[in-house]
Amino acid sequence: MYQFETAGNARIIIRATTATNLLGVSYAENDVVAVFDNAYFDLGFTNNNKPINQSSVTLLHYNVMNIDRIVIEPKSLSYSHFNFIGTNKITDETIYVPLKESITTNNTGTTFSTRTPTNLKPIFIKDSNLVNVTGYTVDYSTGQISGLSNSTIYTIFYYYQDVGLISYELDKVETPYFKIEITGENNVNGISRHILMDIPKASITIQPILSFTQDNLATTNLEFKIIGGKAKVVYY
């Protein structure tokens, strides 16, 4: 009898089963779509009962179980999540980041914003009563604001221009089939062993939820339907 102890340090590699295009990115057959390090996972089975009739009584002749799903529990939100829930991936995209900040003018009614505002987006400056003020000028090359009251605190809303590293549009999602490979370490009868799991074909089934309600961004578990009930586990 074998006693298994999990170390919870699995690496899960998700690959494209065929050449495909996902989020505007082309993947070759067996190409890596996403990787989850130090992840946990569960395997689920479904019953496929075989009833037989004996007189007027229905008996369970035998019970067949098929592996049905894998649920991946990543420890935190990462780029890999968006490879399944976005519809378009863009790199080096020009973005306009909104800012709100408090500014205090000097004795000449002049001050500077923290970032350099873009002239492609509106600027709103409000007084202590949150009423919009007018009559000021903005130097869009330096962020200098002049023409305000002397030695006065204002709240400014503006945008600055930046470049996005990677952006995802969260819209209607259509995903292909994936191949899932899992490697890690378990203790078998007190001895450290490596584990290899291979799921040749799976499809993501869950509607993801991204949680921004705690210090570390998290997500619900990713659930994949195992197509054909095919999976293999090897300890070595």
Contacts in CASP RR format, 6 or more apart in sequence:
PFRMAT RR
TARGET T0000
AUTHOR 0000-0000-0000
METHOD contacts of the structure
MODEL  1
MYQFETAGNARIIIRATTATNLLGVSYAENDVVAVFDNAYFDLGFTNNNK
PINQSSVTLLHYNVMNIDRIVIEPKSLSYSHFNFIGTNKITDETIYVPLK
ESITTNNTGTTFSTRTPTNLKPIFIKDSNLVNVTGYTVDYSTGQISGLSN
STIYTIFYYYQDVGLISYELDKVETPYFKIEITGENNVNGISRHILMDIP
KASITIQPILSFTQDNLATTNLEFKIIGGKAKVVYY
2 188 0 8 1.000
2 189 0 8 1.000
3 188 0 8 1.000
3 189 0 8 1.000
3 190 0 8 1.000
4 186 0 8 1.000
4 187 0 8 1.000
4 188 0 8 1.000
5 186 0 8 1.000
5 187 0 8 1.000
5 188 0 8 1.000
5 190 0 8 1.000
6 186 0 8 1.000
7 184 0 8 1.000
7 185 0 8 1.000
7 186 0 8 1.000
7 187 0 8 1.000
8 38 0 8 1.000
8 39 0 8 1.000
8 40 0 8 1.000
9 38 0 8 1.000
9 184 0 8 1.000
9 185 0 8 1.000
10 38 0 8 1.000
10 39 0 8 1.000
10 40 0 8 1.000
10 41 0 8 1.000
10 182 0 8 1.000
10 183 0 8 1.000
10 184 0 8 1.000
10 195 0 8 1.000
11 35 0 8 1.000
11 36 0 8 1.000
11 37 0 8 1.000
11 38 0 8 1.000
11 39 0 8 1.000
11 182 0 8 1.000
11 183 0 8 1.000
11 184 0 8 1.000
12 35 0 8 1.000
12 36 0 8 1.000
12 39 0 8 1.000
12 41 0 8 1.000
12 72 0 8 1.000
12 180 0 8 1.000
12 181 0 8 1.000
12 182 0 8 1.000
13 32 0 8 1.000
13 34 0 8 1.000
13 35 0 8 1.000
13 180 0 8 1.000
13 181 0 8 1.000
13 182 0 8 1.000
13 183 0 8 1.000
14 32 0 8 1.000
14 33 0 8 1.000
14 34 0 8 1.000
14 35 0 8 1.000
14 36 0 8 1.000
14 80 0 8 1.000
14 178 0 8 1.000
14 179 0 8 1.000
14 180 0 8 1.000
14 181 0 8 1.000
15 30 0 8 1.000
15 31 0 8 1.000
15 32 0 8 1.000
15 33 0 8 1.000
15 178 0 8 1.000
15 179 0 8 1.000
15 180 0 8 1.000
15 181 0 8 1.000
16 22 0 8 1.000
16 27 0 8 1.000
16 28 0 8 1.000
16 29 0 8 1.000
16 30 0 8 1.000
16 31 0 8 1.000
16 33 0 8 1.000
16 176 0 8 1.000
16 178 0 8 1.000
16 179 0 8 1.000
17 29 0 8 1.000
17 30 0 8 1.000
17 176 0 8 1.000
17 177 0 8 1.000
17 178 0 8 1.000
17 179 0 8 1.000
17 200 0 8 1.000
17 201 0 8 1.000
18 29 0 8 1.000
18 176 0 8 1.000
18 177 0 8 1.000
19 26 0 8 1.000
19 27 0 8 1.000
19 28 0 8 1.000
19 29 0 8 1.000
20 26 0 8 1.000
20 27 0 8 1.000
20 176 0 8 1.000
21 27 0 8 1.000
22 33 0 8 1.000
22 83 0 8 1.000
22 175 0 8 1.000
22 176 0 8 1.000
23 83 0 8 1.000
23 86 0 8 1.000
23 87 0 8 1.000
23 88 0 8 1.000
23 89 0 8 1.000
23 168 0 8 1.000
24 88 0 8 1.000
24 89 0 8 1.000
25 89 0 8 1.000
27 33 0 8 1.000
30 179 0 8 1.000
33 83 0 8 1.000
33 178 0 8 1.000
34 80 0 8 1.000
34 81 0 8 1.000
34 83 0 8 1.000
34 84 0 8 1.000
35 80 0 8 1.000
36 72 0 8 1.000
36 74 0 8 1.000
36 78 0 8 1.000
36 80 0 8 1.000
38 75 0 8 1.000
39 72 0 8 1.000
39 73 0 8 1.000
39 74 0 8 1.000
39 75 0 8 1.000
40 72 0 8 1.000
40 73 0 8 1.000
40 75 0 8 1.000
41 70 0 8 1.000
41 71 0 8 1.000
41 72 0 8 1.000
41 73 0 8 1.000
41 182 0 8 1.000
42 70 0 8 1.000
42 71 0 8 1.000
42 73 0 8 1.000
43 67 0 8 1.000
43 69 0 8 1.000
43 70 0 8 1.000
43 71 0 8 1.000
43 231 0 8 1.000
44 67 0 8 1.000
44 68 0 8 1.000
44 69 0 8 1.000
44 70 0 8 1.000
44 71 0 8 1.000
45 65 0 8 1.000
45 66 0 8 1.000
45 67 0 8 1.000
45 68 0 8 1.000
46 65 0 8 1.000
46 66 0 8 1.000
46 68 0 8 1.000
47 63 0 8 1.000
47 64 0 8 1.000
47 65 0 8 1.000
48 63 0 8 1.000
48 64 0 8 1.000
48 65 0 8 1.000
48 66 0 8 1.000
49 60 0 8 1.000
49 63 0 8 1.000
49 64 0 8 1.000
50 60 0 8 1.000
50 61 0 8 1.000
50 62 0 8 1.000
50 63 0 8 1.000
50 64 0 8 1.000
51 58 0 8 1.000
51 59 0 8 1.000
51 60 0 8 1.000
51 61 0 8 1.000
52 58 0 8 1.000
52 59 0 8 1.000
52 61 0 8 1.000
53 59 0 8 1.000
66 228 0 8 1.000
66 229 0 8 1.000
67 226 0 8 1.000
67 229 0 8 1.000
67 230 0 8 1.000
67 231 0 8 1.000
68 225 0 8 1.000
68 226 0 8 1.000
68 229 0 8 1.000
69 205 0 8 1.000
69 223 0 8 1.000
69 224 0 8 1.000
69 225 0 8 1.000
69 226 0 8 1.000
70 180 0 8 1.000
70 199 0 8 1.000
70 202 0 8 1.000
70 223 0 8 1.000
70 224 0 8 1.000
70 226 0 8 1.000
70 231 0 8 1.000
71 221 0 8 1.000
71 222 0 8 1.000
71 223 0 8 1.000
71 224 0 8 1.000
72 221 0 8 1.000
72 222 0 8 1.000
72 223 0 8 1.000
72 224 0 8 1.000
73 221 0 8 1.000
74 80 0 8 1.000
74 81 0 8 1.000
74 219 0 8 1.000
74 221 0 8 1.000
74 222 0 8 1.000
76 216 0 8 1.000
76 217 0 8 1.000
76 218 0 8 1.000
77 210 0 8 1.000
77 216 0 8 1.000
77 217 0 8 1.000
77 218 0 8 1.000
77 219 0 8 1.000
79 166 0 8 1.000
81 208 0 8 1.000
81 210 0 8 1.000
81 219 0 8 1.000
81 222 0 8 1.000
82 89 0 8 1.000
82 166 0 8 1.000
82 168 0 8 1.000
83 89 0 8 1.000
84 173 0 8 1.000
84 175 0 8 1.000
84 204 0 8 1.000
84 208 0 8 1.000
84 222 0 8 1.000
85 168 0 8 1.000
85 170 0 8 1.000
85 173 0 8 1.000
85 208 0 8 1.000
85 210 0 8 1.000
86 168 0 8 1.000
86 169 0 8 1.000
86 170 0 8 1.000
86 171 0 8 1.000
86 173 0 8 1.000
87 168 0 8 1.000
87 169 0 8 1.000
87 170 0 8 1.000
87 171 0 8 1.000
87 172 0 8 1.000
87 173 0 8 1.000
87 174 0 8 1.000
88 168 0 8 1.000
88 169 0 8 1.000
88 171 0 8 1.000
89 166 0 8 1.000
89 167 0 8 1.000
89 168 0 8 1.000
90 166 0 8 1.000
90 167 0 8 1.000
90 168 0 8 1.000
90 169 0 8 1.000
91 164 0 8 1.000
91 165 0 8 1.000
91 166 0 8 1.000
91 167 0 8 1.000
92 163 0 8 1.000
92 164 0 8 1.000
93 163 0 8 1.000
93 164 0 8 1.000
93 167 0 8 1.000
94 161 0 8 1.000
94 162 0 8 1.000
94 163 0 8 1.000
94 164 0 8 1.000
95 161 0 8 1.000
95 162 0 8 1.000
95 163 0 8 1.000
95 164 0 8 1.000
95 167 0 8 1.000
96 118 0 8 1.000
96 120 0 8 1.000
96 121 0 8 1.000
96 159 0 8 1.000
96 160 0 8 1.000
96 161 0 8 1.000
96 162 0 8 1.000
97 115 0 8 1.000
97 159 0 8 1.000
97 160 0 8 1.000
97 161 0 8 1.000
97 162 0 8 1.000
98 157 0 8 1.000
98 158 0 8 1.000
98 159 0 8 1.000
99 113 0 8 1.000
99 114 0 8 1.000
99 115 0 8 1.000
99 156 0 8 1.000
99 157 0 8 1.000
99 158 0 8 1.000
99 159 0 8 1.000
99 160 0 8 1.000
100 155 0 8 1.000
100 156 0 8 1.000
100 157 0 8 1.000
101 113 0 8 1.000
101 114 0 8 1.000
101 155 0 8 1.000
101 156 0 8 1.000
102 153 0 8 1.000
102 154 0 8 1.000
102 155 0 8 1.000
102 156 0 8 1.000
103 111 0 8 1.000
103 112 0 8 1.000
103 113 0 8 1.000
103 125 0 8 1.000
103 145 0 8 1.000
103 153 0 8 1.000
103 154 0 8 1.000
103 155 0 8 1.000
103 156 0 8 1.000
104 111 0 8 1.000
104 151 0 8 1.000
104 152 0 8 1.000
104 153 0 8 1.000
104 154 0 8 1.000
105 111 0 8 1.000
105 145 0 8 1.000
105 148 0 8 1.000
105 149 0 8 1.000
105 150 0 8 1.000
105 151 0 8 1.000
105 152 0 8 1.000
105 154 0 8 1.000
106 150 0 8 1.000
106 151 0 8 1.000
107 150 0 8 1.000
107 151 0 8 1.000
108 146 0 8 1.000
108 150 0 8 1.000
109 146 0 8 1.000
109 147 0 8 1.000
109 148 0 8 1.000
109 149 0 8 1.000
109 150 0 8 1.000
109 151 0 8 1.000
109 152 0 8 1.000
110 144 0 8 1.000
110 145 0 8 1.000
110 146 0 8 1.000
110 147 0 8 1.000
110 148 0 8 1.000
111 144 0 8 1.000
111 145 0 8 1.000
111 148 0 8 1.000
111 154 0 8 1.000
112 142 0 8 1.000
112 143 0 8 1.000
112 144 0 8 1.000
112 145 0 8 1.000
113 143 0 8 1.000
113 145 0 8 1.000
113 156 0 8 1.000
113 158 0 8 1.000
115 143 0 8 1.000
115 158 0 8 1.000
115 160 0 8 1.000
116 140 0 8 1.000
116 141 0 8 1.000
116 142 0 8 1.000
116 143 0 8 1.000
116 160 0 8 1.000
117 123 0 8 1.000
117 138 0 8 1.000
117 140 0 8 1.000
117 143 0 8 1.000
117 158 0 8 1.000
117 159 0 8 1.000
117 160 0 8 1.000
118 140 0 8 1.000
118 158 0 8 1.000
118 159 0 8 1.000
118 160 0 8 1.000
118 161 0 8 1.000
119 138 0 8 1.000
119 140 0 8 1.000
120 159 0 8 1.000
120 161 0 8 1.000
121 158 0 8 1.000
121 159 0 8 1.000
122 158 0 8 1.000
122 159 0 8 1.000
123 138 0 8 1.000
123 156 0 8 1.000
123 157 0 8 1.000
123 158 0 8 1.000
124 132 0 8 1.000
124 156 0 8 1.000
124 157 0 8 1.000
124 158 0 8 1.000
125 132 0 8 1.000
125 133 0 8 1.000
125 136 0 8 1.000
125 145 0 8 1.000
125 148 0 8 1.000
125 154 0 8 1.000
125 155 0 8 1.000
125 156 0 8 1.000
125 157 0 8 1.000
126 132 0 8 1.000
126 133 0 8 1.000
126 154 0 8 1.000
126 155 0 8 1.000
126 156 0 8 1.000
126 157 0 8 1.000
127 133 0 8 1.000
127 152 0 8 1.000
127 154 0 8 1.000
128 153 0 8 1.000
130 155 0 8 1.000
133 148 0 8 1.000
133 154 0 8 1.000
135 147 0 8 1.000
136 145 0 8 1.000
136 146 0 8 1.000
136 147 0 8 1.000
136 148 0 8 1.000
137 145 0 8 1.000
137 146 0 8 1.000
137 147 0 8 1.000
138 144 0 8 1.000
138 145 0 8 1.000
139 145 0 8 1.000
139 146 0 8 1.000
145 156 0 8 1.000
148 154 0 8 1.000
175 203 0 8 1.000
175 204 0 8 1.000
177 201 0 8 1.000
177 202 0 8 1.000
177 203 0 8 1.000
177 227 0 8 1.000
178 201 0 8 1.000
178 202 0 8 1.000
178 203 0 8 1.000
178 204 0 8 1.000
178 224 0 8 1.000
179 198 0 8 1.000
179 199 0 8 1.000
179 200 0 8 1.000
179 201 0 8 1.000
179 202 0 8 1.000
180 197 0 8 1.000
180 198 0 8 1.000
180 199 0 8 1.000
180 202 0 8 1.000
180 224 0 8 1.000
181 196 0 8 1.000
181 197 0 8 1.000
181 198 0 8 1.000
181 199 0 8 1.000
182 195 0 8 1.000
182 196 0 8 1.000
182 197 0 8 1.000
182 198 0 8 1.000
182 199 0 8 1.000
183 194 0 8 1.000
183 195 0 8 1.000
183 196 0 8 1.000
183 197 0 8 1.000
184 194 0 8 1.000
184 195 0 8 1.000
184 196 0 8 1.000
185 192 0 8 1.000
185 193 0 8 1.000
185 194 0 8 1.000
185 195 0 8 1.000
186 192 0 8 1.000
186 193 0 8 1.000
186 195 0 8 1.000
186 235 0 8 1.000
187 193 0 8 1.000
188 235 0 8 1.000
193 235 0 8 1.000
193 236 0 8 1.000
194 235 0 8 1.000
194 236 0 8 1.000
195 233 0 8 1.000
195 234 0 8 1.000
195 235 0 8 1.000
195 236 0 8 1.000
196 233 0 8 1.000
196 234 0 8 1.000
196 235 0 8 1.000
196 236 0 8 1.000
197 231 0 8 1.000
197 232 0 8 1.000
197 233 0 8 1.000
197 234 0 8 1.000
198 231 0 8 1.000
198 232 0 8 1.000
198 234 0 8 1.000
199 224 0 8 1.000
199 226 0 8 1.000
199 230 0 8 1.000
199 231 0 8 1.000
200 230 0 8 1.000
200 231 0 8 1.000
201 226 0 8 1.000
201 227 0 8 1.000
201 228 0 8 1.000
201 230 0 8 1.000
202 224 0 8 1.000
202 225 0 8 1.000
202 226 0 8 1.000
202 227 0 8 1.000
203 224 0 8 1.000
203 225 0 8 1.000
203 227 0 8 1.000
204 222 0 8 1.000
204 223 0 8 1.000
204 224 0 8 1.000
204 225 0 8 1.000
205 223 0 8 1.000
205 224 0 8 1.000
205 225 0 8 1.000
206 220 0 8 1.000
206 221 0 8 1.000
206 222 0 8 1.000
206 223 0 8 1.000
208 219 0 8 1.000
208 220 0 8 1.000
208 222 0 8 1.000
209 219 0 8 1.000
209 220 0 8 1.000
210 217 0 8 1.000
210 218 0 8 1.000
210 219 0 8 1.000
211 217 0 8 1.000
211 218 0 8 1.000
211 219 0 8 1.000
211 220 0 8 1.000
END
